[in-house]
Amino acid sequence: MTRGPRRNHSLAFKANVALAALKGKQTLAELAQIYDVHPQGFGLAGGHHA
């Protein structure tokens, strides 16, 4: 199995994804699909961020 290259996201992209997650209008799974990222990449999925 070969992996593709790691993607480096810009700070602006990360900020847009974070703002969308904080708004809470969509689930993390929906946001992951919209922004083409893995749900664990949000850092909120672990539940230890209060």
C-alpha positions as CSV (number, residue, x, y, z in Angstrom):
1,M,0.0,0.0,0.0
2,T,1.4,3.3,-1.0
3,R,0.6,6.6,0.7
4,G,0.2,9.9,-1.0
5,P,2.3,12.8,0.1
6,R,1.4,14.6,3.4
7,R,-0.6,17.7,2.8
8,N,0.4,21.0,4.5
9,H,-2.6,23.2,5.1
10,S,-2.3,27.0,5.3
11,L,-3.1,28.9,8.4
12,A,-6.1,30.4,6.7
13,F,-7.5,27.0,5.8
14,K,-7.0,25.8,9.4
15,A,-8.7,28.9,10.7
16,N,-11.7,28.4,8.4
17,V,-12.1,24.8,9.4
18,A,-11.8,25.7,13.1
19,L,-14.4,28.4,12.8
20,A,-16.8,26.1,11.1
21,A,-16.2,23.5,13.8
22,L,-16.8,26.1,16.6
23,K,-20.1,27.2,15.0
24,G,-21.4,23.7,15.6
25,K,-23.9,23.7,12.7
26,Q,-22.4,20.5,11.3
27,T,-20.9,17.4,12.8
28,L,-17.2,16.8,12.7
29,A,-17.8,14.0,10.3
30,E,-19.7,16.4,7.9
31,L,-16.9,19.0,8.2
32,A,-14.3,16.4,7.5
33,Q,-16.0,15.4,4.4
34,I,-16.6,19.1,3.3
35,Y,-13.0,20.1,3.9
36,D,-11.5,16.7,2.8
37,V,-9.6,16.0,6.0
38,H,-9.7,13.2,8.6
39,P,-12.1,13.8,11.5
40,Q,-9.3,13.1,14.0
41,G,-7.4,16.1,12.6
42,F,-9.8,18.5,14.3
43,G,-8.3,17.8,17.7
44,L,-11.8,18.1,19.3
45,A,-12.7,14.5,18.7
46,G,-10.9,13.2,21.7
47,G,-13.3,14.9,24.1
48,H,-10.5,16.2,26.4
49,H,-10.8,19.8,25.3
50,A,-13.2,21.7,27.5
